[in-house]
């Protein structure tokens, strides 16, 4: 379902943000409904962006494992991939409107 895809996006955003902060990934909490999933997606995207901005630039080339720059890239690519996936699904369901851009 679309809600499951969005919930997955939220979990990955939060896991990457936690990893950039040197913390373990939080436990997944499934959203109650689709609007809650969208709110969680917005919140998790902010968390990921803040973790990227707060990451010390001098540590980007320090040879850490996992590579923090790679984590940041995966975060963006992951969101893009699933955005396309959801767009394809909604088109199949007869909805041509892009609901991601407000």
C-alpha positions as CSV (number, residue, x, y, z in Angstrom):
1,X,0.0,0.0,0.0
2,X,1.0,3.6,-0.4
3,X,0.9,4.0,3.4
4,X,3.4,1.1,3.8
5,X,5.8,2.7,1.2
6,X,5.6,6.1,3.0
7,X,6.1,4.4,6.4
8,X,9.2,2.7,5.0
9,X,10.5,6.0,3.7
10,X,10.1,7.5,7.2
11,X,12.0,4.7,8.8
12,X,14.9,4.9,6.4
13,X,15.1,8.7,6.9
14,X,15.1,8.3,10.6
15,X,17.7,5.5,10.5
16,X,20.1,7.5,8.3
17,X,19.6,10.6,10.5
18,X,20.4,8.6,13.6
19,X,23.4,7.0,11.9
20,X,24.8,10.4,11.0
21,X,24.4,11.4,14.6
22,X,26.1,8.3,15.8
23,X,23.0,6.8,17.3
24,X,21.2,3.5,16.7
25,X,18.2,3.6,14.4
26,X,14.9,4.2,16.2
27,X,12.2,1.5,16.3
28,X,9.7,1.6,13.5
29,X,6.3,2.9,14.6
30,X,3.7,2.3,11.9
31,X,1.5,5.3,11.2
32,X,-2.2,5.1,12.1
33,X,-3.4,6.3,8.7
34,X,-2.2,7.9,5.5
35,X,-2.3,11.5,6.7
36,X,-0.2,10.4,9.8
37,X,2.2,8.7,7.4
38,X,2.6,11.9,5.4
39,X,3.1,14.0,8.5
40,X,5.8,11.6,9.7
41,X,7.4,11.7,6.2
42,X,7.7,15.5,6.4
43,X,9.0,15.3,10.0
44,X,11.6,12.6,9.1
45,X,12.7,14.5,6.0
46,X,13.4,17.5,8.3
47,X,15.3,15.2,10.7
48,X,17.4,13.9,7.9
49,X,18.1,17.4,6.5
50,X,19.1,18.7,9.9
51,X,21.4,15.7,10.5
52,X,23.1,16.3,7.2
53,X,23.5,20.0,7.9
54,X,24.9,19.4,11.4
55,X,27.4,16.8,10.2
56,X,31.0,18.2,10.6
57,X,32.4,18.7,7.1
58,X,35.9,17.7,8.2
59,X,34.5,14.2,8.9
60,X,33.2,13.6,5.4
61,X,36.6,12.4,4.1
62,X,37.7,10.7,7.3
63,X,37.2,7.1,6.1
64,X,34.4,6.3,8.5
65,X,32.4,3.2,8.1
66,X,29.7,3.6,7.1
67,X,30.7,6.4,4.9
68,X,28.6,9.5,6.0
69,X,28.6,11.0,2.5
70,X,27.3,7.8,1.1
71,X,24.6,7.7,3.8
72,X,23.5,11.3,2.8
73,X,23.4,10.3,-0.8
74,X,21.4,7.1,-0.1
75,X,18.8,9.2,1.8
76,X,18.2,11.4,-1.2
77,X,18.2,8.6,-3.7
78,X,15.9,6.5,-1.6
79,X,13.3,9.2,-1.4
80,X,13.5,9.8,-5.1
81,X,13.1,6.2,-5.9
82,X,10.0,5.8,-3.8
83,X,8.5,9.1,-5.0
84,X,8.6,7.6,-8.5
85,X,7.2,4.4,-7.2
86,X,4.2,6.1,-5.5
87,X,3.7,8.3,-8.6
88,X,3.5,5.2,-10.8
89,X,1.0,3.5,-8.4
90,X,-1.3,6.5,-8.2
91,X,-1.3,6.8,-12.0
92,X,-2.3,3.1,-12.2
93,X,-5.1,3.9,-9.7
94,X,-6.3,6.8,-12.0
95,X,-4.9,9.7,-10.1
96,X,-2.7,12.0,-12.3
97,X,-2.1,14.7,-9.7
98,X,1.4,15.1,-8.1
99,X,0.5,15.1,-4.4
100,X,4.2,15.4,-3.3
101,X,4.6,19.0,-4.5
102,X,2.5,21.4,-2.6
